Amino acid sequence: MKELSEYFIQSGVSMIILYGFYWLLLRKETCFSCNRAFLLFALLFSALIPFSSHLFSNNIITSQYYAMLEPIIISPDITVSSATGFNIISVLIWIYLSGAIINIVRIIIQVSRMLFLAQKIGIHRQGGMNVVYTDKNVANFSFFNIVFLSKTIGSEENAQRIITHEKAHIRQKHFIDLIIIELMTTIFWFNPVIWFYRRSLVAVHEYLADEYVLSQGVEKISYQKLLVTQSFGLPVFALANNFNQSLIKRRFIMMSKTKTKVKSLFRLLLVLPVIFIIIFTVSCCDDTETSSAVSSEAPPPPPPPSDNLQKLDTIPKDEVFVIVEDMPEFPGGDEARNDYFAKNVKYPEVARREGIEGKVFITFVVEKDGSIADVKVLRGIGGGCDEEAVRVIENMPIWIPGKQRGKDVRVQFNMPIVFKLNGDDKEIK
């Protein structure tokens, strides 16, 4: 869950920075193809940027550090993970999945409605395009290679202009952009900036289609009148390119602007330093988090057999790592690990009777096959707590083994287990 939250934070910050760049420098430029490419790049770059640390880090950690797992708190009556009572993580996961599922259902319903409409009414060829005429009072739009037109469109000339407009959407494959933005919306539905990307990308599509229509010799004044006339339609399909949009005024402004592609390209190049800063910042954050993942809280155990700096093909068979590229994982993650300890660790009766409480530090090795070995007490508190901690750790289920450069390796962990008496037990003592 921690890795997932870090991913959403890093990608979300990248989206905000790049959209801010677009809003300040590119939004009013007339190189619409450049703006389209930038918006798509910004989305895909932000989705992948959290993985950049694997490209810039050398994945080498010296042997003075030891991976420290989150402590487990044990009380006589209840066991909880450190600093957690109410399991907010599960609630957040269910909220996120619910939002994603709702968005997926919405997309399926919209696609089904369009396909059903095309099948029910039938497709006709007109102006070299597949056209579906509908009786419903909806906006004219295109979906993949099909143009949906309302029968209330008016004259044949108006219909041809609309088909020309939708032909631009189809030929320039704007539906691919819409598929990408729908996928990104499903993943990042909780991030408000994704909806700004969506709106801006749809606007750029309309600018490109308007540009294409005017390049075909259509008179600008008559075309703008048609836009105003058709602006009262009801756009209902997010995955379709609607002829009518609420941004009519901005489209008129863009039609009247002088094309300055050189200026737009120059401004677009200014994003390169921003991209490098984002990559550098994310990489540095990941390095800092990796360093903080190792702890010196426990007394340092005997050093591992070597310093983990050797090449993989020269590492001895029994080499023990402390930090690797893919760390071992308890089956089901940290939440499952906490549940395991909650069900299996028992507060020793002697320790409870004698009022013994404190933190037991245990070290163990996750073998190449995921089994647990070399379980030792680094620092104990007595009263049977040390033996109970060792017993439960030795009986843990098989872990998902760690990997270094694609090969399974042995990895050492330190785990603190906190034995804590509740108020009643302290009063009895």
C-alpha positions in Angstrom: 0.0 0.0 0.0 2.9 2.4 0.8 4.4 1.8 -2.7 1.0 2.4 -4.3 0.4 5.7 -2.4 3.9 6.8 -3.4 3.2 6.0 -7.0 -0.1 8.1 -7.0 1.6 11.0 -5.3 4.6 11.2 -7.6 2.5 10.7 -10.8 -0.1 13.2 -9.5 2.6 15.9 -8.8 4.0 15.4 -12.3 0.6 15.8 -13.8 0.0 19.0 -12.0 3.4 20.5 -12.9 3.1 19.6 -16.6 -0.5 20.8 -16.9 0.5 24.1 -15.2 3.1 24.4 -17.9 0.5 23.8 -20.6 -1.9 26.2 -19.1 0.6 29.0 -18.8 2.6 28.6 -22.1 0.8 26.4 -24.6 -2.9 26.7 -24.1 -3.4 29.8 -26.3 -0.9 28.6 -29.0 -2.2 27.7 -32.5 0.1 24.7 -33.1 -2.7 22.3 -32.1 -0.8 19.2 -33.1 2.0 20.2 -30.7 -0.5 20.8 -27.9 -2.2 17.4 -28.6 1.2 15.7 -28.5 2.2 17.5 -25.3 -1.0 16.6 -23.4 -0.7 12.9 -24.3 3.0 12.9 -23.5 2.4 14.6 -20.1 -0.2 11.9 -19.2 2.0 8.9 -20.2 5.1 10.5 -18.7 3.4 11.1 -15.4 2.1 7.5 -15.3 5.6 6.1 -15.8 7.8 8.7 -13.9 7.6 6.8 -10.6 9.5 4.0 -12.2 12.4 6.3 -13.2 14.3 5.5 -10.0 15.2 2.0 -11.4 16.9 3.8 -14.3 19.1 6.1 -12.3 19.8 4.1 -9.1 22.5 1.6 -9.0 20.7 -0.6 -6.4 23.7 -0.9 -4.2 23.4 -0.7 -0.5 26.4 -1.1 1.9 26.3 -3.8 4.6 26.1 -1.3 7.4 22.3 -1.0 6.9 19.7 -3.5 7.7 16.1 -3.7 6.5 13.8 -3.0 9.3 10.1 -4.1 9.1 7.3 -2.2 10.7 7.0 -3.1 14.4 4.1 -5.3 15.6 2.4 -4.3 18.9 1.3 -7.2 21.1 -1.0 -6.8 24.1 -2.6 -9.4 26.2 -6.0 -9.1 24.5 -5.4 -7.7 21.1 -2.7 -7.4 18.5 -2.5 -4.4 16.1 0.0 -3.1 13.7 2.0 -0.1 15.0 0.3 3.2 14.8 -2.9 1.7 13.5 -6.2 0.9 15.1 -8.9 1.5 12.5 -7.8 -0.1 9.3 -8.1 3.0 7.1 -6.0 1.3 4.4 -8.7 -1.2 3.5 -11.3 1.6 3.4 -9.2 3.6 1.0 -8.6 0.6 -1.2 -12.3 -0.1 -1.4 -13.1 3.5 -2.2 -10.5 3.6 -4.9 -11.7 0.3 -6.5 -15.3 1.5 -6.3 -14.5 4.7 -8.2 -12.5 2.7 -10.9 -15.3 0.2 -11.3 -17.9 2.9 -11.7 -15.9 4.5 -14.4 -15.4 1.2 -16.2 -19.2 0.5 -16.0 -19.8 4.0 -17.4 -17.6 3.4 -20.4 -19.2 0.0 -21.1 -22.7 1.5 -21.0 -21.7 4.4 -23.4 -20.0 2.0 -25.9 -23.0 -0.4 -25.7 -25.5 2.5 -26.4 -23.6 3.6 -29.5 -23.2 0.1 -30.9 -26.9 -0.6 -30.2 -27.8 2.7 -31.9 -25.8 1.9 -35.0 -27.2 -1.7 -35.2 -30.8 -0.6 -34.7 -30.8 2.3 -37.2 -28.3 1.0 -39.7 -25.2 2.6 -41.3 -25.2 4.5 -44.6 -22.4 5.7 -46.8 -22.3 9.5 -47.4 -19.3 11.6 -48.3 -17.0 8.7 -48.1 -18.0 8.1 -44.5 -20.1 5.7 -42.5 -23.1 7.7 -41.3 -25.9 6.9 -38.9 -29.0 9.2 -38.8 -30.8 9.2 -35.5 -34.2 10.7 -34.6 -33.0 11.6 -31.1 -32.1 15.2 -30.3 -28.5 14.6 -29.5 -25.3 16.3 -30.6 -23.6 15.1 -33.8 -20.6 13.1 -33.1 -18.2 10.4 -34.4 -17.2 7.1 -32.8 -14.2 5.3 -34.3 -15.1 5.4 -38.1 -18.9 6.1 -37.7 -20.5 9.5 -37.8 -23.8 9.9 -35.9 -26.0 12.7 -37.2 -29.4 14.0 -36.1 -32.1 14.2 -38.7 -32.8 17.7 -37.6 -29.5 18.9 -39.0 -31.2 20.8 -41.8 -29.8 21.2 -45.3 -27.5 18.8 -47.2 -24.8 21.5 -47.1 -24.8 21.6 -43.3 -24.7 17.8 -43.1 -21.7 17.7 -45.5 -19.9 20.3 -43.4 -20.5 18.3 -40.2 -19.3 15.1 -41.9 -16.2 17.0 -43.0 -15.7 18.0 -39.4 -16.1 14.5 -38.1 -13.9 13.2 -40.9 -11.1 15.2 -39.4 -11.6 13.4 -36.0 -11.6 10.0 -37.7 -8.6 10.6 -40.0 -6.5 12.1 -37.2 -7.4 9.2 -35.0 -8.7 11.2 -32.1 -10.5 8.2 -30.7 -7.1 6.8 -29.7 -6.5 9.9 -27.5 -10.0 9.4 -26.0 -9.2 5.8 -25.2 -6.0 6.8 -23.5 -7.7 9.5 -21.5 -10.5 7.2 -20.4 -7.9 4.6 -19.2 -6.0 7.3 -17.3 -9.3 8.6 -15.9 -10.1 5.1 -14.6 -6.7 4.9 -12.9 -6.5 8.5 -11.6 -10.2 9.2 -11.2 -9.7 10.8 -7.7 -7.1 13.3 -9.1 -8.9 16.5 -10.1 -6.2 17.4 -12.6 -7.0 14.4 -14.8 -10.3 16.0 -15.7 -8.6 19.2 -16.8 -6.4 17.1 -19.1 -9.6 15.5 -20.5 -11.2 18.8 -21.1 -8.1 20.4 -22.7 -7.5 17.4 -25.0 -11.1 17.4 -26.2 -10.8 21.2 -26.9 -7.6 20.6 -28.9 -9.5 17.9 -30.9 -12.1 20.5 -31.8 -9.4 23.1 -32.8 -7.8 20.5 -35.1 -11.2 19.5 -36.7 -12.1 23.2 -37.2 -8.7 23.8 -38.8 -9.3 20.9 -41.2 -12.8 22.1 -42.2 -11.5 25.6 -43.1 -8.6 24.1 -45.0 -11.2 22.4 -47.2 -12.4 25.7 -48.5 -15.4 26.1 -46.2 -16.2 29.8 -45.6 -15.4 30.7 -42.0 -18.4 32.9 -41.3 -20.9 30.3 -42.5 -19.1 27.6 -40.6 -19.2 29.6 -37.4 -22.9 30.2 -37.9 -23.4 26.5 -38.2 -21.5 26.0 -34.9 -23.8 28.4 -33.1 -26.9 26.7 -34.6 -25.8 23.3 -33.6 -24.5 24.3 -30.1 -27.8 23.5 -28.5 -27.4 19.7 -29.0 -26.9 17.4 -26.1 -23.4 15.8 -26.0 -23.8 12.5 -24.2 -20.9 10.2 -25.1 -17.5 10.8 -23.5 -15.8 8.3 -25.8 -17.1 10.1 -28.9 -15.9 13.3 -30.6 -18.9 15.6 -30.4 -19.5 18.2 -33.1 -21.0 20.5 -30.5 -19.0 21.7 -27.5 -19.5 24.3 -24.8 -16.2 26.0 -25.9 -17.7 27.6 -29.0 -16.2 31.0 -28.1 -12.7 29.7 -27.8 -13.0 27.9 -31.0 -14.0 31.1 -32.8 -10.9 32.8 -31.3 -8.6 30.0 -32.4 -10.0 30.2 -35.9 -9.2 33.9 -36.1 -5.7 33.6 -34.7 -2.6 33.8 -36.8 -0.7 30.5 -37.0 2.6 30.8 -35.2 4.0 27.2 -35.1 7.6 28.4 -34.7 6.7 30.2 -31.5 4.7 27.2 -30.3 7.6 24.8 -30.9 10.0 27.1 -29.1 7.7 27.2 -26.1 7.3 23.5 -26.2 11.1 23.0 -25.9 11.0 24.9 -22.6 9.4 21.8 -21.1 12.6 19.8 -21.3 14.2 21.4 -18.2 10.9 20.8 -16.3 11.0 17.1 -17.3 14.6 16.7 -16.2 13.8 18.4 -12.8 10.8 16.0 -12.3 12.9 13.0 -13.1 15.7 14.1 -10.8 13.3 14.9 -8.0 11.5 11.6 -8.1 14.8 9.7 -8.3 16.2 11.6 -5.3 12.9 11.0 -3.3 13.2 7.3 -4.0 16.8 7.2 -2.9 15.9 9.0 0.3 13.0 6.6 1.0 15.2 3.6 0.3 17.7 4.9 2.9 14.9 5.5 5.4 13.6 2.0 4.9 16.7 0.7 6.6 17.1 1.4 10.3 19.7 1.5 13.0 17.2 1.3 15.8 18.2 -2.2 16.8 21.7 -3.1 18.0 23.7 -4.0 14.8 23.8 -7.8 14.3 26.9 -9.5 13.0 27.6 -8.2 9.5 26.4 -10.3 6.5 29.0 -12.6 4.8 30.0 -9.9 2.4 29.2 -6.3 1.5 26.8 -7.0 -1.4 28.9 -5.1 -3.8 30.0 -8.0 -5.9 28.6 -8.7 -9.3 25.8 -11.3 -9.3 27.7 -13.9 -11.3 30.5 -13.9 -8.6 28.3 -13.9 -5.5 28.8 -17.0 -3.4 25.9 -19.4 -3.1 25.1 -18.5 0.5 25.4 -14.7 0.1 23.0 -12.8 2.3 21.7 -9.4 1.1 20.0 -6.8 3.2 18.6 -4.6 0.4 17.8 -5.9 -3.1 16.0 -4.6 -6.1 12.9 -6.6 -5.3 12.5 -7.1 -1.6 10.9 -10.3 -0.2 7.2 -9.9 0.6 5.0 -11.7 3.0 2.2 -13.4 1.0 -0.6 -10.8 0.9 1.5 -7.9 2.0 2.0 -6.0 5.3 -1.7 -6.2 6.1 -1.6 -10.0 5.9 1.5 -10.1 7.9 -0.1 -8.1 10.7 -3.1 -10.4 10.6 -0.8 -13.4 10.9 0.8 -12.0 14.1 -2.6 -11.0 15.5 -3.8 -14.6 15.3 -0.6 -16.3 16.4 1.3 -14.3 18.9 0.2 -14.8 22.5 1.4 -12.6 25.4 3.3 -14.9 27.7 1.6 -15.5 31.0 4.9 -15.1 32.9 5.6 -11.7 31.3 2.0 -10.6 32.0 2.2 -11.7 35.6 5.5 -10.0 36.2 4.6 -6.8 34.3 7.2 -7.3 31.6 6.8 -5.2 28.5 9.1 -3.8 25.9 10.5 -4.3 22.4 12.0 -7.5 21.2 14.3 -7.3 18.1 14.4 -10.4 16.0 16.6 -11.0 12.9 15.9 -13.6 10.3 16.7 -14.5 6.7 14.2 -15.1 3.9 15.8 -17.9 1.8 15.7 -18.2 -2.0 12.6 -20.4 -1.8 10.8 -18.0 0.6 11.3 -20.1 3.7 12.5 -18.5 7.0 15.9 -19.4 8.5 18.5 -18.1 11.0 15.9 -16.6 13.4 17.8 -15.0 16.3 17.1 -12.6 19.1 19.1 -9.4 18.8 17.7 -7.8 22.0 15.2 -9.4 24.3 13.1 -8.5 27.3 12.7 -12.0 28.9 9.6 -13.4 30.5 9.0 -15.7 27.6 8.5 -12.8 25.1 11.7 -13.6 23.2 10.8 -17.3 22.8 7.3 -16.4 21.7 8.6 -14.0 19.1 11.0 -16.5 17.7 8.4 -19.2 17.6 5.9 -17.2 15.6 8.5 -15.9 13.1 9.9 -19.4 12.6 6.4 -20.6 11.7 5.6 -17.8 9.3 4.3 -19.0 5.9 6.5 -19.1 2.8 7.4 -15.6 1.6 7.7 -14.3 -1.9 11.6 -14.4 -2.3 13.7 -11.4 -3.0 15.4 -10.8 -6.3 18.6 -9.2 -7.3 19.1 -8.6 -11.1 16.4 -11.2 -11.8 17.7 -14.0 -9.6 16.4 -15.2 -6.2 18.6 -14.3 -3.3 18.7 -14.6 0.4 17.7 -11.4 2.3 18.1 -10.6 6.0 15.4 -8.7 7.9 15.2 -7.2 11.4 11.7 -7.1 13.0 10.8 -5.3 16.2 7.9 -6.9 18.2 6.5 -4.7 20.9 5.0 -6.4 23.9 2.7 -3.9 25.7 0.5 -4.4 28.7 -2.9 -2.7 28.9 -4.1 -0.6 31.8 -5.8 -3.5 33.7 -2.7 -5.7 33.7 -0.6 -2.8 35.0 -3.0 -2.1 37.8 -2.9 -5.8 38.8 0.9 -5.7 38.8 
